[in-house]
Amino acid sequence: MGAVIAEQPLITGHGTPESAWQAWSRLADLPVTIAAQLVPPNSRAVIVAPHPDDEVLACGGLLQQLHAQGSHIVLLAVTDGEASHPGSRRFSTGDLARLRPRETEAALQALGLSDSTAIRSVRAHLADGRVNASMDQLHNLLLQLLRPGDVVFVTWRQDGHPDHEACGLATALAARACGATLVETPVWTWHWAAPGDRRVPWHRAKRLSLTAEQLEGKRRAAACFTTQLHAEPETGHEAVLPPHVLARLLRSYEVYFT
């Protein structure tokens, strides 16, 4: 596709602390949106998750609101997350390919969505960490999946993780071709960016408020991704989702680039 995707994630160290984000007045002053504005009546919501957990971390509150308003939802899992623990003595890639999708199922149950007939799950089974090499395959799958009038949510095209960026680009191109509306979500952006960072499209950012109940549901759902929550001292690997990362993703609101 002629895309330039970051070869390495911009995800090192502890990143920008949540306290710095909360002290930035512009974040509190972002224009407010609601679920019915993001996904109008009679439109489908399609959530494109590069890895199991991205659908919850980016859109866990929105998913609850869409379910409450009766929207039809399609969840596309691009990878099975099998490469999250390189060199692990606890989990083989085969273990992770089985466990991480199960964690998503548990998370959807925690959100109150598991028994809904209005939710369809699709798994692409692309290689974790190498989505860029399969962008044509992902693009073709999206062309088959998307319909005119759909609203498709995906990680931002410059989110700082190669898989997130590849998914964002493939989805943007497919949405344009299919007549779907594209909405992008920052996930790792909160880690590497800083308040006022000019690389981030703040002019497109909207803020979706969550109720206390919806936030608690999102917290319960995030806690289901147990493979991502614990360090491995024997290999020197920190948890993929330690508390300082979760703090930036489990706020009383979610941010969307429309």
SETI-100721 format. One record per residue (C-alpha): residue number from 1; x, y, z. Coordinates in Angstrom, 2 decimals, padded with zeros to 5 digits. Example, Ala and Ser with C-alpha at 12.3 -4.5 7.8 and 13.67 -1.06 7.14 Angstrom:
# SETI-100721
+------+---------+---------+---------+
| resi |      px |      py |      pz |
+------+---------+---------+---------+
|    1 |  012.30 | -004.50 |  007.80 |
|    2 |  013.67 | -001.06 |  007.14 |
+------+---------+---------+---------+
# end
This chain:
# SETI-100721
+------+---------+---------+---------+
| resi |      px |      py |      pz |
+------+---------+---------+---------+
|    1 |  000.00 |  000.00 |  000.00 |
|    2 |  003.03 |  002.26 |  000.03 |
|    3 |  002.57 |  002.99 |  003.73 |
|    4 |  005.30 |  004.08 |  006.09 |
|    5 |  004.70 |  002.39 |  009.44 |
|    6 |  006.93 |  002.79 |  012.47 |
|    7 |  009.23 | -000.21 |  012.73 |
|    8 |  009.52 |  000.05 |  016.50 |
|    9 |  006.93 |  001.15 |  019.04 |
|   10 |  007.51 |  004.49 |  020.73 |
|   11 |  006.74 |  002.74 |  023.99 |
|   12 |  009.65 |  002.90 |  026.42 |
|   13 |  009.92 |  003.74 |  030.09 |
|   14 |  006.91 |  004.92 |  032.08 |
|   15 |  005.89 |  007.62 |  029.62 |
|   16 |  003.93 |  010.76 |  030.40 |
|   17 |  002.32 |  010.41 |  033.84 |
|   18 | -001.44 |  010.64 |  034.13 |
|   19 | -001.02 |  013.54 |  036.54 |
|   20 |  000.49 |  015.59 |  033.68 |
|   21 | -002.47 |  014.84 |  031.44 |
|   22 | -004.97 |  015.72 |  034.14 |
|   23 | -003.19 |  019.02 |  034.79 |
|   24 | -003.58 |  020.01 |  031.11 |
|   25 | -006.66 |  022.22 |  030.90 |
|   26 | -007.29 |  021.55 |  027.22 |
|   27 | -008.00 |  017.89 |  027.91 |
|   28 | -010.86 |  018.86 |  030.22 |
|   29 | -012.13 |  021.36 |  027.66 |
|   30 | -012.35 |  018.99 |  024.67 |
|   31 | -015.69 |  019.14 |  022.84 |
|   32 | -018.13 |  016.65 |  024.28 |
|   33 | -019.73 |  013.91 |  022.22 |
|   34 | -022.26 |  011.19 |  023.01 |
|   35 | -022.71 |  007.66 |  021.70 |
|   36 | -025.68 |  008.64 |  019.54 |
|   37 | -023.57 |  011.30 |  017.80 |
|   38 | -020.69 |  008.93 |  017.16 |
|   39 | -022.97 |  006.13 |  015.97 |
|   40 | -026.34 |  007.43 |  014.77 |
|   41 | -029.47 |  005.27 |  014.92 |
|   42 | -029.55 |  002.47 |  012.33 |
|   43 | -025.75 |  002.62 |  011.86 |
|   44 | -023.47 | -000.28 |  012.75 |
|   45 | -020.40 |  000.21 |  014.91 |
|   46 | -017.35 | -001.76 |  013.80 |
|   47 | -014.52 | -001.94 |  016.35 |
|   48 | -011.12 | -002.91 |  014.91 |
|   49 | -008.80 | -004.18 |  017.68 |
|   50 | -005.15 | -004.84 |  016.78 |
|   51 | -004.78 | -007.05 |  019.87 |
|   52 | -007.11 | -008.59 |  022.42 |
|   53 | -007.64 | -005.80 |  025.02 |
|   54 | -007.51 | -002.84 |  022.60 |
|   55 | -011.28 | -002.95 |  022.11 |
|   56 | -011.80 | -002.52 |  025.86 |
|   57 | -008.97 | -000.10 |  026.61 |
|   58 | -009.99 |  002.22 |  023.77 |
|   59 | -013.76 |  001.75 |  023.64 |
|   60 | -014.95 | -000.12 |  026.75 |
|   61 | -017.19 |  002.72 |  027.85 |
|   62 | -018.54 |  003.36 |  024.37 |
|   63 | -019.31 | -000.32 |  023.90 |
|   64 | -021.57 | -000.23 |  026.95 |
|   65 | -023.31 |  002.89 |  025.71 |
|   66 | -023.80 |  001.49 |  022.21 |
|   67 | -025.25 | -001.69 |  023.66 |
|   68 | -027.65 |  000.34 |  025.79 |
|   69 | -028.88 |  002.31 |  022.78 |
|   70 | -029.41 | -000.85 |  020.74 |
|   71 | -026.66 | -000.40 |  018.16 |
|   72 | -025.43 | -003.39 |  016.22 |
|   73 | -021.72 | -003.96 |  016.92 |
|   74 | -019.04 | -005.88 |  015.03 |
|   75 | -015.77 | -006.62 |  016.84 |
|   76 | -012.86 | -007.40 |  014.52 |
|   77 | -009.87 | -008.94 |  016.33 |
|   78 | -006.94 | -008.49 |  013.97 |
|   79 | -004.41 | -010.64 |  015.88 |
|   80 | -004.65 | -013.11 |  018.72 |
|   81 | -001.96 | -011.30 |  020.73 |
|   82 |  000.41 | -014.24 |  020.69 |
|   83 |  003.60 | -012.10 |  020.60 |
|   84 |  003.00 | -010.13 |  023.80 |
|   85 |  005.55 | -012.11 |  025.85 |
|   86 |  008.71 | -012.78 |  023.79 |
|   87 |  010.99 | -015.25 |  025.51 |
|   88 |  008.45 | -015.96 |  028.24 |
|   89 |  008.90 | -019.02 |  030.42 |
|   90 |  005.26 | -018.87 |  031.46 |
|   91 |  003.48 | -018.52 |  028.14 |
|   92 |  004.28 | -019.96 |  024.75 |
|   93 |  002.92 | -018.22 |  021.67 |
|   94 |  000.42 | -021.05 |  021.39 |
|   95 | -000.70 | -020.49 |  024.99 |
|   96 | -001.21 | -016.80 |  024.35 |
|   97 | -003.09 | -017.39 |  021.10 |
|   98 | -005.58 | -019.43 |  023.12 |
|   99 | -005.65 | -017.37 |  026.31 |
|  100 | -005.91 | -013.84 |  025.02 |
|  101 | -009.10 | -014.31 |  022.96 |
|  102 | -010.63 | -015.98 |  026.02 |
|  103 | -009.72 | -012.90 |  028.02 |
|  104 | -011.65 | -010.80 |  025.53 |
|  105 | -014.67 | -013.06 |  025.97 |
|  106 | -014.45 | -012.61 |  029.73 |
|  107 | -014.05 | -008.85 |  029.31 |
|  108 | -017.17 | -008.63 |  027.15 |
|  109 | -019.04 | -010.55 |  029.82 |
|  110 | -017.79 | -008.05 |  032.41 |
|  111 | -019.17 | -005.25 |  030.21 |
|  112 | -022.53 | -007.01 |  030.06 |
|  113 | -022.23 | -007.73 |  026.34 |
|  114 | -021.47 | -011.43 |  026.09 |
|  115 | -025.03 | -012.66 |  025.53 |
|  116 | -026.11 | -009.95 |  023.11 |
|  117 | -027.36 | -011.06 |  019.70 |
|  118 | -026.50 | -007.55 |  018.45 |
|  119 | -022.75 | -008.22 |  018.70 |
|  120 | -020.79 | -010.16 |  016.09 |
|  121 | -017.15 | -011.16 |  016.60 |
|  122 | -014.75 | -011.72 |  013.71 |
|  123 | -011.15 | -012.93 |  014.08 |
|  124 | -008.58 | -012.26 |  011.36 |
|  125 | -005.76 | -014.33 |  012.98 |
|  126 | -003.02 | -012.11 |  011.50 |
|  127 |  000.45 | -012.39 |  012.98 |
|  128 |  000.89 | -010.33 |  016.15 |
|  129 |  003.65 | -007.78 |  015.69 |
|  130 |  003.62 | -008.14 |  011.91 |
|  131 |  000.30 | -006.69 |  010.80 |
|  132 |  002.18 | -004.37 |  008.44 |
|  133 |  003.19 | -007.41 |  006.38 |
|  134 | -000.47 | -008.43 |  006.01 |
|  135 | -002.07 | -005.06 |  005.35 |
|  136 | -003.43 | -006.11 |  001.98 |
|  137 | -005.12 | -009.10 |  003.60 |
|  138 | -006.58 | -006.89 |  006.36 |
|  139 | -007.70 | -004.29 |  003.84 |
|  140 | -009.50 | -006.91 |  001.75 |
|  141 | -011.19 | -008.34 |  004.85 |
|  142 | -012.39 | -004.86 |  005.80 |
|  143 | -013.70 | -004.26 |  002.27 |
|  144 | -015.84 | -007.37 |  002.69 |
|  145 | -016.93 | -006.45 |  006.21 |
|  146 | -017.74 | -002.75 |  006.00 |
|  147 | -020.94 | -001.28 |  004.62 |
|  148 | -021.88 |  002.26 |  003.63 |
|  149 | -023.09 |  004.08 |  006.72 |
|  150 | -021.02 |  002.03 |  009.18 |
|  151 | -018.96 |  003.84 |  011.80 |
|  152 | -015.61 |  002.11 |  012.20 |
|  153 | -013.40 |  002.65 |  015.24 |
|  154 | -009.69 |  001.83 |  015.08 |
|  155 | -006.44 |  002.77 |  016.74 |
|  156 | -004.97 |  006.04 |  015.46 |
|  157 | -002.71 |  005.79 |  012.41 |
|  158 |  000.19 |  007.35 |  014.37 |
|  159 | -000.43 |  005.69 |  017.74 |
|  160 |  003.21 |  004.64 |  018.16 |
|  161 |  002.81 |  000.86 |  017.90 |
|  162 |  003.36 | -000.74 |  014.45 |
|  163 |  000.28 | -002.97 |  014.66 |
|  164 | -001.91 | -000.09 |  015.80 |
|  165 | -000.67 |  002.09 |  012.96 |
|  166 | -001.05 | -000.62 |  010.32 |
|  167 | -004.60 | -001.34 |  011.46 |
|  168 | -005.37 |  002.37 |  011.44 |
|  169 | -004.11 |  002.87 |  007.91 |
|  170 | -005.76 | -000.23 |  006.44 |
|  171 | -009.04 |  000.70 |  008.10 |
|  172 | -008.87 |  004.32 |  006.94 |
|  173 | -008.42 |  003.22 |  003.33 |
|  174 | -011.18 |  000.63 |  003.54 |
|  175 | -013.59 |  003.05 |  005.22 |
|  176 | -013.04 |  005.57 |  002.45 |
|  177 | -013.64 |  002.93 | -000.22 |
|  178 | -016.79 |  001.59 |  001.46 |
|  179 | -018.43 |  004.86 |  002.46 |
|  180 | -017.99 |  004.18 |  006.19 |
|  181 | -017.20 |  006.85 |  008.76 |
|  182 | -013.75 |  006.59 |  010.35 |
|  183 | -013.15 |  007.32 |  014.05 |
|  184 | -009.65 |  006.83 |  015.48 |
|  185 | -008.69 |  006.12 |  019.07 |
|  186 | -005.45 |  007.00 |  020.88 |
|  187 | -004.12 |  004.18 |  023.05 |
|  188 | -000.30 |  004.31 |  023.29 |
|  189 | -000.39 |  007.99 |  022.29 |
|  190 | -000.99 |  008.80 |  025.97 |
|  191 |  002.34 |  007.14 |  026.76 |
|  192 |  004.74 |  008.83 |  024.32 |
|  193 |  003.00 |  012.15 |  023.66 |
|  194 |  002.85 |  015.13 |  026.01 |
|  195 |  000.15 |  017.71 |  026.67 |
|  196 | -000.06 |  020.03 |  023.67 |
|  197 |  002.05 |  017.72 |  021.50 |
|  198 |  001.72 |  019.07 |  017.97 |
|  199 |  001.95 |  015.59 |  016.46 |
|  200 | -001.46 |  014.72 |  017.91 |
|  201 | -004.64 |  015.89 |  016.09 |
|  202 | -006.24 |  017.58 |  019.09 |
|  203 | -008.46 |  019.58 |  016.73 |
|  204 | -010.23 |  016.31 |  015.91 |
|  205 | -010.52 |  015.11 |  019.51 |
|  206 | -013.88 |  014.59 |  021.21 |
|  207 | -014.56 |  013.53 |  024.76 |
|  208 | -017.11 |  010.83 |  025.66 |
|  209 | -018.10 |  010.87 |  029.34 |
|  210 | -018.65 |  007.62 |  031.22 |
|  211 | -020.92 |  007.12 |  034.19 |
|  212 | -019.45 |  005.71 |  037.39 |
|  213 | -021.13 |  002.39 |  036.56 |
|  214 | -019.70 |  002.33 |  033.04 |
|  215 | -016.21 |  003.13 |  034.31 |
|  216 | -016.46 |  000.35 |  036.87 |
|  217 | -017.55 | -002.02 |  034.10 |
|  218 | -014.55 | -001.00 |  032.04 |
|  219 | -012.26 | -001.54 |  035.04 |
|  220 | -013.68 | -005.04 |  035.56 |
|  221 | -013.22 | -005.77 |  031.86 |
|  222 | -009.60 | -004.57 |  031.86 |
|  223 | -008.90 | -006.81 |  034.85 |
|  224 | -009.86 | -009.83 |  032.71 |
|  225 | -006.66 | -009.46 |  030.63 |
|  226 | -004.63 | -011.26 |  033.26 |
|  227 | -001.78 | -012.27 |  030.94 |
|  228 | -001.03 | -008.57 |  030.46 |
|  229 | -001.17 | -007.45 |  034.08 |
|  230 |  001.84 | -009.14 |  035.68 |
|  231 |  005.60 | -008.79 |  035.29 |
|  232 |  007.92 | -011.73 |  034.65 |
|  233 |  010.93 | -011.23 |  036.93 |
|  234 |  012.61 | -014.35 |  035.56 |
|  235 |  012.86 | -012.76 |  032.09 |
|  236 |  013.07 | -009.13 |  033.17 |
|  237 |  009.86 | -008.20 |  031.36 |
|  238 |  007.51 | -005.72 |  032.98 |
|  239 |  003.77 | -006.15 |  032.73 |
|  240 |  002.36 | -005.02 |  029.40 |
|  241 | -000.39 | -003.16 |  031.26 |
|  242 |  001.09 | -001.99 |  034.57 |
|  243 | -000.85 |  000.46 |  036.79 |
|  244 |  000.71 |  003.59 |  035.27 |
|  245 | -000.45 |  002.51 |  031.80 |
|  246 | -003.94 |  001.58 |  032.95 |
|  247 | -004.28 |  004.92 |  034.73 |
|  248 | -004.16 |  006.68 |  031.37 |
|  249 | -006.76 |  004.36 |  029.84 |
|  250 | -009.25 |  003.97 |  032.68 |
|  251 | -010.46 |  007.54 |  033.00 |
|  252 | -014.02 |  008.75 |  033.48 |
|  253 | -014.07 |  009.58 |  029.77 |
|  254 | -012.72 |  008.30 |  026.44 |
|  255 | -011.18 |  010.36 |  023.65 |
|  256 | -011.98 |  009.88 |  019.98 |
|  257 | -010.53 |  011.53 |  016.87 |
|  258 | -013.48 |  012.17 |  014.55 |
+------+---------+---------+---------+
# end
